[in-house]
Every structure is written in structure tokens, then in C-alpha cells.
Amino acid sequence: MSFNFTDVPPGIDLSESRTASNNAIGIVLFVLSFVFVGLRLYVRLHMKREPLGVDDYLMFSGLALNAGNLACCIAGGFFGLGKHIWSLDPYQMRQITIVSQLH
């Protein structure tokens, strides 16, 4: 079956966008991970009074990757990520491709 992006299927609302919900999910997940990393850091340093270990540094790198994922999600939203492909122009499609290749 051949798929052509020039013909809009019937019943598709081209004004529909999931950009806001995509961004909200990314932000909520980042905030949750930030809170839990902060709580773990607090327990490790203040309650247990132990030095940071390799697992803690790996956790920090994971949090940094999560921040990068959030940045790509939000940046992609400016170029049409979350919209139907038929409502995007070639420039927006190229920019989304570049942003999606970053993560």
C-alpha cells in the first residue's frame, strides 16, 4: 500500500494539535524526576551522611538526558510537533526531523 502525504484523509481536523499536551507530559515527568533526584540526594548527603557513589552520578546524567529530552520536545512544538503531518509545510517538517534526530 502506498501512502501519499499530499492527500488528506477524510475526517481529519488539520487545526488539531497535541503540542500542549506533549509539552505538559514532558514537563510533569521532568519535574517528578527532578524531585526524586533531589530527595535521593538529600537522603544520601544529609540523613545518611554518605558520599556520592557511581549510581548517584549516573542518576545525575540521566536527569541531564531527561532535561535534553524536554528541550527537544518543547523545541519540536515550535515547529509543529504534535500536529497532523498534512498541516505542516516543508520547512516545519525538516525542522522536526532535525530536532527528533537530537534525541
C-alpha positions as CSV (number, residue, x, y, z in Angstrom):
1,M,0.0,0.0,0.0
2,S,1.4,3.4,-1.0
3,F,0.9,6.3,1.3
4,N,0.8,9.8,0.0
5,F,1.1,12.8,2.3
6,T,-0.5,15.2,-0.2
7,D,-4.0,13.7,0.1
8,V,-5.6,14.5,3.4
9,P,-7.8,11.6,4.6
10,P,-11.4,12.5,5.1
11,G,-12.4,13.4,8.6
12,I,-9.0,14.8,9.7
13,D,-9.2,18.1,11.5
14,L,-6.0,19.9,10.4
15,S,-6.3,22.5,13.2
16,E,-6.0,19.8,15.9
17,S,-2.7,20.0,17.9
18,R,-1.4,17.9,20.7
19,T,1.6,20.1,21.3
20,A,0.4,21.5,24.6
21,S,-0.4,18.0,26.0
22,N,3.0,16.7,24.8
23,N,4.8,19.6,26.5
24,A,2.7,19.2,29.7
25,I,3.6,15.5,29.9
26,G,7.3,16.2,29.3
27,I,7.3,19.0,32.0
28,V,5.5,16.8,34.6
29,L,7.8,13.9,34.0
30,F,10.9,16.1,34.3
31,V,9.6,17.8,37.5
32,L,8.9,14.4,39.0
33,S,12.3,13.1,38.2
34,F,13.9,16.3,39.5
35,V,12.0,16.0,42.8
36,F,13.0,12.4,43.2
37,V,16.6,13.0,42.4
38,G,16.6,15.9,44.9
39,L,15.1,13.7,47.6
40,R,17.6,11.0,47.0
41,L,20.4,13.5,47.2
42,Y,19.0,14.9,50.4
43,V,18.8,11.4,52.0
44,R,22.2,10.4,50.8
45,L,24.0,13.6,52.0
46,H,22.1,14.8,55.0
47,M,20.3,11.8,56.5
48,K,22.8,9.0,55.9
49,R,25.8,11.3,55.6
50,E,27.4,9.2,52.9
51,P,29.5,10.4,50.0
52,L,28.0,10.2,46.5
53,G,28.6,7.0,44.6
54,V,28.7,6.0,41.0
55,D,25.0,5.3,41.0
56,D,24.4,8.9,42.0
57,Y,26.5,10.3,39.2
58,L,24.7,8.0,36.7
59,M,21.4,9.4,38.1
60,F,22.6,12.9,37.5
61,S,23.5,12.1,33.9
62,G,20.0,10.5,33.5
63,L,18.4,13.7,34.8
64,A,20.5,15.7,32.3
65,L,19.4,13.5,29.5
66,N,15.8,14.0,30.6
67,A,16.3,17.7,30.5
68,G,17.6,17.4,26.9
69,N,14.6,15.3,26.0
70,L,12.3,18.0,27.4
71,A,14.2,20.7,25.5
72,C,13.7,18.7,22.2
73,C,10.1,18.2,23.0
74,I,9.5,21.9,23.5
75,A,11.6,22.9,20.6
76,G,9.8,20.5,18.3
77,G,6.5,22.0,19.4
78,F,7.6,25.4,17.9
79,F,8.0,23.7,14.5
80,G,4.8,21.7,14.5
81,L,5.5,18.6,16.6
82,G,2.1,17.4,17.8
83,K,0.2,18.5,14.7
84,H,-1.0,16.4,11.7
85,I,1.6,16.0,9.1
86,W,-0.8,17.3,6.4
87,S,-0.9,20.7,8.2
88,L,2.9,21.2,8.1
89,D,4.9,23.0,5.4
90,P,8.3,21.5,4.2
91,Y,10.3,23.8,6.5
92,Q,8.5,22.7,9.6
93,M,8.8,19.0,8.5
94,R,12.6,19.5,8.1
95,Q,13.0,21.2,11.5
96,I,11.0,18.4,13.2
97,T,13.3,15.9,11.6
98,I,16.4,17.7,12.9
99,V,15.0,18.0,16.4
100,S,13.9,14.4,16.5
101,Q,17.4,13.3,15.5
102,L,18.9,15.1,18.5
103,H,17.3,12.6,20.9
